[in-house]
């Protein structure tokens, strides 16, 4: 037993006196809790990334839908404005043309020319309305909603120009009638010298 104590003491003394690297030999010790935490973090990050990608995809789809709805709304506004312009155009032609043609100050040879100028504008408006109907109702014209909206906006501007043109023609003919009426009054009065 004395020998055993001496050997143990000697071993202890050697362990204390030897350098640190010589005393720490053996299997390295790993902390499994850090590895498990890292694995959990990676799994959670993957889930978050997956959810983020799904959200991005969803937002892209919603953006496309909003753009489609926006284009449809633009189309509806353009069609509504076109309809208003065409209704205004037809009302102007109906009322103004009737008043102009019923005037005694319009000559018989002018009636056809006046009617043809108003009818040309009305025919163009009807052709545009038919074209708009085709654009909106048929898919054989391979167009996107944005392209349709652009065409509808162009047609809307053209219909505004037609309304302005009809108003100018009607005003011009009313001025001619007014001038001729004034001439008739001047020519019909008796001189008082």
Secondary structure by P-SEA (a helix, b strand, c coil): caaaaaaaaaaaaaaaacccccccccbbbbcaaaaaaaaaaaaaaaaaaaaaaaaaaaaaaaaaaaaaaaaaaaaaaaaaaaaaaaaaaaaaaaaaaaaaaacccccccaaaaaaaaaaaaaaaaaaaaaaaaaaaccccccccaaaaaaaaaaaaaaaaaaaaaaaaaaaaaaaaaaaaaaaaaaaaccccc
